[in-house]
Amino acid sequence: MEIRPEFQADQQRAIEELPRIARCNAPVDKLMVLKRCVGYIREAIDTNVRENFPDSSSSSDDLEMSTDDLIMVVVWVILRAYLQR
């Protein structure tokens, strides 16, 4: 998988959150777990960019991440969460 260096961050919070989806019964609860995972992913990436790639962030400190970039990181988190079980 080719994940841009700016998006290679510690995703432990997302990896720990994802298995909680198995304990959810309602679809809305599963969706909320996924939403939290994506939020944790985004937080980790934003922190990584601010600390390690200061020239990459825009003036508003909001990194532009394409859907393709996000999907690559989400797939990586899913694989890591599965392997840790």
PyMOL commands that place a pseudoatom at each C-alpha (Angstrom):
pseudoatom trace, name=CA, resn=MET, resi=1, chain=A, elem=C, hetatm=0, pos=[0.000, 0.000, 0.000]
pseudoatom trace, name=CA, resn=GLU, resi=2, chain=A, elem=C, hetatm=0, pos=[1.241, 3.424, -0.872]
pseudoatom trace, name=CA, resn=ILE, resi=3, chain=A, elem=C, hetatm=0, pos=[0.394, 5.847, 1.922]
pseudoatom trace, name=CA, resn=ARG, resi=4, chain=A, elem=C, hetatm=0, pos=[1.886, 9.313, 1.599]
pseudoatom trace, name=CA, resn=PRO, resi=5, chain=A, elem=C, hetatm=0, pos=[4.498, 10.092, 4.288]
pseudoatom trace, name=CA, resn=GLU, resi=6, chain=A, elem=C, hetatm=0, pos=[2.392, 12.944, 5.656]
pseudoatom trace, name=CA, resn=PHE, resi=7, chain=A, elem=C, hetatm=0, pos=[-0.406, 10.456, 6.383]
pseudoatom trace, name=CA, resn=GLN, resi=8, chain=A, elem=C, hetatm=0, pos=[1.786, 7.844, 8.082]
pseudoatom trace, name=CA, resn=ALA, resi=9, chain=A, elem=C, hetatm=0, pos=[0.948, 8.444, 11.723]
pseudoatom trace, name=CA, resn=ASP, resi=10, chain=A, elem=C, hetatm=0, pos=[0.373, 6.416, 14.872]
pseudoatom trace, name=CA, resn=GLN, resi=11, chain=A, elem=C, hetatm=0, pos=[-3.161, 5.056, 14.515]
pseudoatom trace, name=CA, resn=GLN, resi=12, chain=A, elem=C, hetatm=0, pos=[-3.362, 3.109, 17.768]
pseudoatom trace, name=CA, resn=ARG, resi=13, chain=A, elem=C, hetatm=0, pos=[-6.554, 4.842, 18.954]
pseudoatom trace, name=CA, resn=ALA, resi=14, chain=A, elem=C, hetatm=0, pos=[-8.362, 3.958, 15.719]
pseudoatom trace, name=CA, resn=ILE, resi=15, chain=A, elem=C, hetatm=0, pos=[-7.011, 0.399, 15.824]
pseudoatom trace, name=CA, resn=GLU, resi=16, chain=A, elem=C, hetatm=0, pos=[-8.335, -0.014, 19.377]
pseudoatom trace, name=CA, resn=GLU, resi=17, chain=A, elem=C, hetatm=0, pos=[-11.713, 1.546, 18.537]
pseudoatom trace, name=CA, resn=LEU, resi=18, chain=A, elem=C, hetatm=0, pos=[-12.528, -0.536, 15.461]
pseudoatom trace, name=CA, resn=PRO, resi=19, chain=A, elem=C, hetatm=0, pos=[-13.081, -3.931, 17.185]
pseudoatom trace, name=CA, resn=ARG, resi=20, chain=A, elem=C, hetatm=0, pos=[-15.907, -2.330, 19.201]
pseudoatom trace, name=CA, resn=ILE, resi=21, chain=A, elem=C, hetatm=0, pos=[-18.007, -2.583, 16.053]
pseudoatom trace, name=CA, resn=ALA, resi=22, chain=A, elem=C, hetatm=0, pos=[-18.481, -6.303, 16.764]
pseudoatom trace, name=CA, resn=ARG, resi=23, chain=A, elem=C, hetatm=0, pos=[-20.314, -5.482, 20.008]
pseudoatom trace, name=CA, resn=CYS, resi=24, chain=A, elem=C, hetatm=0, pos=[-22.780, -3.172, 18.265]
pseudoatom trace, name=CA, resn=ASN, resi=25, chain=A, elem=C, hetatm=0, pos=[-26.188, -4.437, 17.211]
pseudoatom trace, name=CA, resn=ALA, resi=26, chain=A, elem=C, hetatm=0, pos=[-27.807, -1.391, 15.663]
pseudoatom trace, name=CA, resn=PRO, resi=27, chain=A, elem=C, hetatm=0, pos=[-26.514, -0.093, 12.334]
pseudoatom trace, name=CA, resn=VAL, resi=28, chain=A, elem=C, hetatm=0, pos=[-26.359, 3.448, 13.714]
pseudoatom trace, name=CA, resn=ASP, resi=29, chain=A, elem=C, hetatm=0, pos=[-24.072, 2.255, 16.523]
pseudoatom trace, name=CA, resn=LYS, resi=30, chain=A, elem=C, hetatm=0, pos=[-21.758, 0.601, 13.996]
pseudoatom trace, name=CA, resn=LEU, resi=31, chain=A, elem=C, hetatm=0, pos=[-21.732, 3.801, 11.987]
pseudoatom trace, name=CA, resn=MET, resi=32, chain=A, elem=C, hetatm=0, pos=[-20.767, 5.777, 15.087]
pseudoatom trace, name=CA, resn=VAL, resi=33, chain=A, elem=C, hetatm=0, pos=[-17.792, 3.455, 15.687]
pseudoatom trace, name=CA, resn=LEU, resi=34, chain=A, elem=C, hetatm=0, pos=[-16.647, 4.035, 12.101]
pseudoatom trace, name=CA, resn=LYS, resi=35, chain=A, elem=C, hetatm=0, pos=[-17.122, 7.779, 12.516]
pseudoatom trace, name=CA, resn=ARG, resi=36, chain=A, elem=C, hetatm=0, pos=[-14.985, 7.776, 15.674]
pseudoatom trace, name=CA, resn=CYS, resi=37, chain=A, elem=C, hetatm=0, pos=[-12.321, 5.716, 13.862]
pseudoatom trace, name=CA, resn=VAL, resi=38, chain=A, elem=C, hetatm=0, pos=[-12.143, 8.196, 11.009]
pseudoatom trace, name=CA, resn=GLY, resi=39, chain=A, elem=C, hetatm=0, pos=[-11.988, 11.035, 13.555]
pseudoatom trace, name=CA, resn=TYR, resi=40, chain=A, elem=C, hetatm=0, pos=[-9.068, 9.354, 15.345]
pseudoatom trace, name=CA, resn=ILE, resi=41, chain=A, elem=C, hetatm=0, pos=[-7.335, 8.783, 12.008]
pseudoatom trace, name=CA, resn=ARG, resi=42, chain=A, elem=C, hetatm=0, pos=[-7.778, 12.417, 11.045]
pseudoatom trace, name=CA, resn=GLU, resi=43, chain=A, elem=C, hetatm=0, pos=[-6.559, 13.634, 14.456]
pseudoatom trace, name=CA, resn=ALA, resi=44, chain=A, elem=C, hetatm=0, pos=[-3.412, 11.516, 14.251]
pseudoatom trace, name=CA, resn=ILE, resi=45, chain=A, elem=C, hetatm=0, pos=[-2.659, 12.678, 10.722]
pseudoatom trace, name=CA, resn=ASP, resi=46, chain=A, elem=C, hetatm=0, pos=[-3.238, 16.347, 11.563]
pseudoatom trace, name=CA, resn=THR, resi=47, chain=A, elem=C, hetatm=0, pos=[-0.919, 16.044, 14.568]
pseudoatom trace, name=CA, resn=ASN, resi=48, chain=A, elem=C, hetatm=0, pos=[1.715, 14.265, 12.489]
pseudoatom trace, name=CA, resn=VAL, resi=49, chain=A, elem=C, hetatm=0, pos=[1.614, 16.915, 9.778]
pseudoatom trace, name=CA, resn=ARG, resi=50, chain=A, elem=C, hetatm=0, pos=[1.832, 19.805, 12.244]
pseudoatom trace, name=CA, resn=GLU, resi=51, chain=A, elem=C, hetatm=0, pos=[4.792, 18.237, 14.055]
pseudoatom trace, name=CA, resn=ASN, resi=52, chain=A, elem=C, hetatm=0, pos=[6.766, 16.721, 11.164]
pseudoatom trace, name=CA, resn=PHE, resi=53, chain=A, elem=C, hetatm=0, pos=[5.696, 18.504, 7.978]
pseudoatom trace, name=CA, resn=PRO, resi=54, chain=A, elem=C, hetatm=0, pos=[5.054, 22.138, 8.879]
pseudoatom trace, name=CA, resn=ASP, resi=55, chain=A, elem=C, hetatm=0, pos=[5.412, 23.271, 5.253]
pseudoatom trace, name=CA, resn=SER, resi=56, chain=A, elem=C, hetatm=0, pos=[2.687, 20.839, 4.122]
pseudoatom trace, name=CA, resn=SER, resi=57, chain=A, elem=C, hetatm=0, pos=[-0.130, 22.314, 6.161]
pseudoatom trace, name=CA, resn=SER, resi=58, chain=A, elem=C, hetatm=0, pos=[-2.128, 25.248, 4.900]
pseudoatom trace, name=CA, resn=SER, resi=59, chain=A, elem=C, hetatm=0, pos=[-2.495, 28.530, 6.734]
pseudoatom trace, name=CA, resn=SER, resi=60, chain=A, elem=C, hetatm=0, pos=[-5.662, 27.266, 8.429]
pseudoatom trace, name=CA, resn=ASP, resi=61, chain=A, elem=C, hetatm=0, pos=[-3.862, 24.125, 9.681]
pseudoatom trace, name=CA, resn=ASP, resi=62, chain=A, elem=C, hetatm=0, pos=[-6.332, 21.994, 7.734]
pseudoatom trace, name=CA, resn=LEU, resi=63, chain=A, elem=C, hetatm=0, pos=[-4.649, 19.303, 5.671]
pseudoatom trace, name=CA, resn=GLU, resi=64, chain=A, elem=C, hetatm=0, pos=[-6.321, 18.424, 2.414]
pseudoatom trace, name=CA, resn=MET, resi=65, chain=A, elem=C, hetatm=0, pos=[-6.749, 14.668, 2.264]
pseudoatom trace, name=CA, resn=SER, resi=66, chain=A, elem=C, hetatm=0, pos=[-8.399, 12.988, -0.687]
pseudoatom trace, name=CA, resn=THR, resi=67, chain=A, elem=C, hetatm=0, pos=[-10.873, 10.163, -0.274]
pseudoatom trace, name=CA, resn=ASP, resi=68, chain=A, elem=C, hetatm=0, pos=[-8.336, 7.810, -1.847]
pseudoatom trace, name=CA, resn=ASP, resi=69, chain=A, elem=C, hetatm=0, pos=[-5.786, 8.819, 0.806]
pseudoatom trace, name=CA, resn=LEU, resi=70, chain=A, elem=C, hetatm=0, pos=[-8.309, 8.275, 3.581]
pseudoatom trace, name=CA, resn=ILE, resi=71, chain=A, elem=C, hetatm=0, pos=[-9.382, 4.872, 2.257]
pseudoatom trace, name=CA, resn=MET, resi=72, chain=A, elem=C, hetatm=0, pos=[-5.783, 3.670, 2.178]
pseudoatom trace, name=CA, resn=VAL, resi=73, chain=A, elem=C, hetatm=0, pos=[-5.325, 4.593, 5.842]
pseudoatom trace, name=CA, resn=VAL, resi=74, chain=A, elem=C, hetatm=0, pos=[-8.705, 3.087, 6.835]
pseudoatom trace, name=CA, resn=VAL, resi=75, chain=A, elem=C, hetatm=0, pos=[-7.799, -0.202, 5.120]
pseudoatom trace, name=CA, resn=TRP, resi=76, chain=A, elem=C, hetatm=0, pos=[-4.460, -0.202, 6.952]
pseudoatom trace, name=CA, resn=VAL, resi=77, chain=A, elem=C, hetatm=0, pos=[-6.251, 0.370, 10.281]
pseudoatom trace, name=CA, resn=ILE, resi=78, chain=A, elem=C, hetatm=0, pos=[-8.700, -2.477, 9.526]
pseudoatom trace, name=CA, resn=LEU, resi=79, chain=A, elem=C, hetatm=0, pos=[-5.823, -4.840, 8.767]
pseudoatom trace, name=CA, resn=ARG, resi=80, chain=A, elem=C, hetatm=0, pos=[-3.929, -3.853, 11.913]
pseudoatom trace, name=CA, resn=ALA, resi=81, chain=A, elem=C, hetatm=0, pos=[-7.039, -4.205, 14.088]
pseudoatom trace, name=CA, resn=TYR, resi=82, chain=A, elem=C, hetatm=0, pos=[-7.699, -7.652, 12.625]
pseudoatom trace, name=CA, resn=LEU, resi=83, chain=A, elem=C, hetatm=0, pos=[-4.106, -8.782, 13.167]
pseudoatom trace, name=CA, resn=GLN, resi=84, chain=A, elem=C, hetatm=0, pos=[-4.145, -7.638, 16.807]
pseudoatom trace, name=CA, resn=ARG, resi=85, chain=A, elem=C, hetatm=0, pos=[-7.127, -9.836, 17.659]
for i in range(1, 85): cmd.bond("trace and resi %d" % i, "trace and resi %d" % (i + 1))
show_as sticks, trace
zoom trace
